[in-house]
């Protein structure tokens, strides 16, 4: 039963990803134009932390947890970021198509982020204990909210952490050190942290068997 649930979880994430892509590519009015093609690209980026998390779960040597964990954390904001893409929704002729498309993408992004965090959390608990596991979860949720804001409002992306780290850090510190000077950014960050954190706690309380099966599959791979 556990294997079936794990397979269903991964299959559902792949299915909603496929539905998002299909709705974007078959739009009769404007197939794959802005913002649909960027939504699909953002959905691709949202899968990257899941891949890092699977590697984090499966790797045998402790030293490898550091680069895999940093890669996971760098791309994690791309998962809840998909919720903010709802800002592109309009009220034109294809409104309901876009509601479904953006809804599928947002749902998939949140679940990808939550499940990847579950995998990282459980590995950390096994290696270092429950306290360190939850500490990393709390820090990750906060950093993820910051990442969403600097992506949405400052227009940085995960690649810029490698190509232009000084510019990203400078812009982020300017906001973080003066949060009330950027009320909208601060409010969005707080909302994203609350939403993503509560989503994590909800799934964490419901799906330990599913995550355990994904862990076993990653170990076998």
C-alpha positions in Angstrom: 0.0 0.0 0.0 2.9 2.4 0.8 4.5 1.8 -2.6 1.2 2.5 -4.3 0.8 5.8 -2.4 4.3 6.9 -3.2 3.8 6.1 -6.9 0.5 7.9 -6.9 2.1 11.0 -5.4 4.8 11.2 -8.0 2.3 10.4 -10.8 0.0 13.1 -9.7 2.8 15.7 -9.7 3.8 14.6 -13.2 0.2 14.7 -14.4 -0.5 18.2 -13.1 2.8 19.3 -14.7 1.7 17.8 -18.0 -1.7 19.5 -17.8 -0.1 22.9 -17.2 2.1 22.4 -20.3 -0.8 21.1 -22.4 -3.0 24.1 -21.5 -0.1 26.4 -22.4 0.8 24.8 -25.7 -2.8 24.3 -26.9 -4.1 27.8 -26.2 -5.9 28.7 -29.4 -5.5 32.5 -28.9 -1.7 32.6 -28.1 0.1 29.3 -27.6 3.2 29.6 -25.6 3.3 33.4 -25.6 3.9 35.5 -22.5 3.3 34.6 -19.8 2.5 30.9 -20.6 6.0 30.0 -21.7 7.5 31.6 -18.5 5.0 29.7 -16.4 6.2 26.4 -18.0 9.8 27.5 -17.5 9.1 28.3 -13.8 7.4 24.9 -13.4 10.6 23.2 -14.8 12.7 25.2 -12.2 10.3 24.0 -9.5 11.2 20.4 -10.2 14.9 21.0 -9.6 14.7 21.1 -5.8 12.9 17.8 -5.9 15.8 16.3 -7.9 18.3 17.7 -5.4 16.2 16.4 -2.5 16.2 12.9 -4.0 19.9 13.0 -4.3 20.2 14.3 -0.8 18.1 11.4 0.4 20.0 8.7 -1.6 23.7 9.8 -1.2 25.8 7.7 1.2 28.6 10.1 2.1 27.9 12.9 4.6 30.1 15.4 2.9 27.9 15.2 -0.3 25.0 16.4 1.8 26.5 19.9 1.8 26.5 20.6 -2.0 23.2 18.8 -2.5 21.6 20.7 0.3 22.8 24.1 -0.9 21.6 23.3 -4.4 18.2 22.3 -3.0 18.0 25.5 -1.0 19.0 27.7 -3.9 16.2 26.4 -6.1 13.6 25.8 -3.4 12.0 29.3 -3.8 11.1 28.4 -7.4 8.4 26.0 -6.0 6.2 28.4 -4.0 7.1 31.2 -6.5 4.5 29.6 -8.9 1.7 30.8 -6.6 2.8 34.4 -7.4 2.4 33.8 -11.1 -1.3 34.1 -10.5 -0.7 37.8 -10.8 -0.8 37.3 -14.6 -4.4 36.1 -14.6 -6.6 38.3 -16.7 -10.3 38.4 -17.5 -10.1 37.9 -21.3 -11.7 35.3 -23.5 -9.5 32.4 -22.2 -9.8 33.3 -18.5 -11.0 29.9 -17.4 -8.2 28.1 -19.3 -5.7 30.3 -17.6 -7.3 29.8 -14.1 -6.9 26.1 -14.5 -3.4 26.4 -16.0 -2.1 28.7 -13.2 -4.0 26.7 -10.6 -2.4 23.4 -11.7 1.0 25.1 -11.7 0.7 26.7 -8.3 -0.6 23.4 -6.7 2.2 21.4 -8.3 4.8 24.0 -7.2 3.7 23.9 -3.6 3.7 20.1 -3.4 7.1 19.8 -5.1 8.5 22.2 -2.5 6.8 20.5 0.4 7.7 16.9 -0.6 11.3 17.9 -1.3 11.5 19.5 2.1 10.1 16.4 3.7 12.9 14.3 2.1 15.6 16.7 3.3 14.0 16.9 6.7 13.8 13.2 7.3 17.4 12.6 6.1 18.6 15.4 8.5 16.7 13.8 11.4 18.3 10.4 10.8 21.8 11.9 10.5 21.7 14.7 13.2 18.5 14.4 15.2 15.1 16.0 15.3 16.3 19.4 16.6 18.6 20.0 13.6 15.9 18.7 11.2 13.3 21.2 12.4 15.8 24.0 12.6 16.7 23.6 8.9 13.0 23.5 8.0 12.4 26.8 9.8 15.4 28.5 8.2 14.5 27.1 4.8 10.9 28.4 5.0 12.2 31.9 5.9 14.9 31.9 3.2 12.4 30.5 0.7 10.0 33.5 1.4 12.9 35.9 0.9 13.8 34.1 -2.3 10.3 34.5 -3.7 10.3 38.2 -3.0 13.6 38.9 -4.6 12.5 36.9 -7.6 9.1 38.5 -7.9 9.9 42.1 -7.0 13.7 42.4 -7.6 13.6 40.1 -10.6 16.6 37.9 -9.6 16.6 34.1 -10.2 18.4 31.1 -8.8 21.1 31.3 -11.5 22.0 34.8 -10.4 23.2 33.3 -7.1 26.1 31.8 -9.1 26.6 34.4 -11.8 26.0 37.6 -9.8 26.0 36.7 -6.1 27.3 40.2 -5.0 24.4 42.0 -6.7 21.8 39.6 -5.3 23.2 39.9 -1.7 23.4 43.7 -1.9 19.8 44.1 -3.1 18.5 41.6 -0.5 20.4 43.2 2.4 19.0 46.6 1.4 15.5 45.2 1.8 16.1 43.0 4.8 17.8 45.7 6.8 14.9 48.2 6.1 11.8 46.0 5.9 9.4 48.8 6.6 10.7 50.8 3.7 9.4 48.0 1.4 6.0 47.2 2.9 4.7 45.2 -0.1 7.8 43.0 -0.2 7.8 42.4 3.5 4.1 41.6 3.5 4.4 39.2 0.7 7.4 37.5 2.4 5.4 37.1 5.6 2.4 35.6 3.7 4.6 33.2 1.7 6.4 32.0 4.8 3.1 31.4 6.6 1.4 29.7 3.6 4.4 27.5 2.8 5.1 26.7 6.4 1.5 25.7 7.1 1.4 23.7 3.9 4.5 21.8 5.0 3.0 21.1 8.5 -0.2 19.9 6.9 1.5 17.4 4.5 4.0 16.4 7.2 1.2 15.3 9.5 -0.6 13.3 6.8 2.0 11.5 4.6 4.9 9.8 6.5 4.3 6.5 4.7 4.4 8.2 1.3 7.6 9.9 2.0 9.1 6.8 3.4 8.4 5.0 0.2 10.0 7.7 -1.9 13.0 7.5 0.3 13.2 3.7 -0.2 12.9 4.2 -4.0 15.7 6.8 -3.9 17.9 4.5 -1.9 17.4 1.6 -4.3 18.3 3.9 -7.2 
